[in-house]
């Protein structure tokens, strides 16, 4: 069964359709439940919530991918700070140590956490999409 445009927009977390459903049809408790399930890679049993969870996971994946795209720029700025603070005539000191620590943490931790989050969100998106589509197929039969 083909998924129509409105359903596809919700499953992909596209604004304004997804945002309108998220803001107007859900309570704060439901929003927390949906985002928690998506962050943990879990599926929801309610088809409506599952569709919104798939959309939330897709939106979050896009945000992480954008951040990873900009990550080299961030590292370049940190490297410039290290170059300016550590290698000049006034080199060394606390600022140098802070920027080196930030660079080491950024290069080691950020990619690992981002890849782990992307995998978990992809799993949540797929599982919730399946829950929603199976409910739609059951209604159509």
PAVO-183689 format. One record per residue: x, y, z of N, C-alpha, C in turn; residue in one letter. Coordinates in pm, whole numbers, plus 50000, padded with zeros to 5 digits. Layout:
N
XYZXYZXYZa/...
This chain:
141
500834988150000500005000050000500875012450000x/500665021549906501465033749905501055043250018x/502025049850072501775059450179501515072950115x/500385079250150500065092150087500965103250139x/500825115150081501745126150108501705130750253x/500515131650311500405135950450501085126050543x/500835113150520501485103050604503005103450589x/503485105250466504925105850442505525117950513x/504825129250510505325141350578505435138950729x/504465132050786504515129250930505615119350961x/505745108850881506775098750907508185104450891x/508345114750808509655120850789509865132950879x/508865136150961509005147351053509065160750984x/508385162050873508425174550795507525185150856x/508015197150861507215208550906506405213450788x/505265219450803504545222650926503605211550970x/503425201250888502455190750922502825183851052x/504045179051060504485171951180504445181251301x/504935193351285504995202951395503595206151447x/502635207651357501275210551397500695198951479x/500885186751433500415175151509501115174151644x/502415176651645503205175651768502745186051871x/502535198351825502165209051917500705208651960x/499805205351869498375206851897497695194051944x/498195182551908497475170151940498075162352055x/499235166452102499895158752208500015166752337x/499915159752448500185166052577501695165552600x/502125172752700503545172852733504025158852771x/503195151552840503545137852881503735128852759x/502845130052660502985122052538504245125852461x/504555138652457505775143052388507005136952453x/507035137252587508175131252659508275116352633x/507135109552635507105095152610507615091952470x/507175099452371507585097052233509075099652215x/509545110952265510965114152248511855104352325x/511415100152443512185090452522512285077052447x/511155072652392511155059952319512065060852197x/512015071952126512855073452007514335074052044x/514655081152152516065081852195516595068252236x/515725059752289516145046352334516055035852224x/515495039552109515375030051999514195020652013x/513215024352093512055015952119510915019452026x/509965010052013508775012951935507605015152030x/506605022451980505395025252056504245017151997x/503295013452080502195005052032501075013051966x/500875025452007499855033851948500335038551810x/499585035451703500035039051568500245054051547x/499385062351605499545076851592500835081451657x/501095076651779502335080151848503545074151776x/503375062251720504485056051647504865064451525x/503855069751454504145078251337504885090851380x/504455096951489505135108951537506535105751591x/506695094051651508025090051699508975087751582x/508465081851474509305080151354509705093751300x/508765103151298509085116751253510065123651344x/509905121851476510825128051571512235122451552x/512335109351535513635103051515514275108051386x/513475109451280514015114251152514505128751166x/513735137151234514155151051256515455151551336x/515545143451439516745143451524517965138451446x/517745128351360518845123351276519355134451184x/518425141951124518845152951035519635163451112x/519235166451235519955176351315521365171451348x/521495158851384522815153351415523695153151290x/523115149651176523885149451051524365163451016x/523535173651039523955187451015525105191051108x/524975187451235526045190351330527345183351291x/527245171051242528465164051198529065170451074x/528215176150990528725183250871529515195550913x/529045202351017529725214551065530865211551163x/531015198951202532025195151299533455198751256x/533865196551129535225200651090535475215551107x/534455223851084534605238251107534875241151254x/534175234351341534385236151485535805232051523x/536255220751469537625216451498538645226351443x/538365232051327539275242151270539355254551359x/538225258651415538245270151506539015267051634x/538855254951685539615250951805541105250351772x/541435245051654542845244551613543425258551600x/542645267951549543125281751538543375287751676x/542505284651771542725289451908543995283351967x/544205270551942545425264151992546655270451927x/546585272451797547695278651724547995292551779x/546955300451798547135314151846547585315051991x/547075306252074547375307152218548605299152260x/548935288652189549995279752236551315281552163x/551275286252040552495286651962553065300651945x/552435310652000552935324351991554015326952095x/554415339552102555425343252200554935341252342x/553615342552363553045340752496552575326452517x/553065316952440552565303252438552505296552573x/551675286352580551515278752704550435284652792x/550395280052912549455285553008548145277853012x/547235283453089545955277053115545105276552989x/545065287452912544235287552791544675276852693x/545965274952682546495264652592546015250852637x/546115248052765545695235052817544195232952799x/543415243352818541955242152803541595238952659x/542175246252564541835243852423542325230352374x/543455225752423543925212352386542995201752443x/542555203452567541605193952627540285193852550x/539815205452510538575206252431538755199052298x/539875201052234540125194652105540175179452118x/540845174752219540955160152240539575154252268x/538815160652355537465155752383536585156252259x/536665167152184535835168552065536165157951961x/537435155351940537815145451838537505131251883x/537525128752013537315115152060535875111752094x/535185121052157533865118052210532745121052111x/532785132452047531675136851962531355126851851x/532325122151773531965112651667531375099551721x/531895094651831531385082151887529945083651932x/529655094352005528305096852054527345099251937x/527795106651837526935109651722526585097051644x/527555088551619527285076151544526365067051624x/526585066051752525715057851838524285063251837x/524145076251846522805082451842522135080251708x/522895081651600522315079551467521815065251450x/522555055651499522115041551489520855039051571x/520825044251691519645042351776518425049051715x/518585061151664517465068351603516985061451476x/517915056151397517515048851276516695036551312x/517095029651418516355018051464514955022151511x/514875032751589513575037451638512685041851524x/513265048751428512475053351314511895041651237x/512705031751209512245020151132511205012151211x/511455009851338510505001951419509155008951430x/509155021951454507895029251467507185030751333x/507945031951226507335032351093506625019151065x/507255008051102506614994951082505324993551164x/505354998351288504154997851372503025005651306x/503335017651261502305025951198501775019651070x/502685015250983502245009650855501474996550873x/501834988550972501074976250995499664979551045x/499534990051125498194994151169497374999451052x/497995006750961497295011850844496845000450755x/497704990350737497334978750655496204970750719x/496214969750853495154962450922493804969450906x/493824982750904492574990450886492064988750743x/492984988450646492604987450505492014973750471x/492364963550546491874950050516490504947950563x/
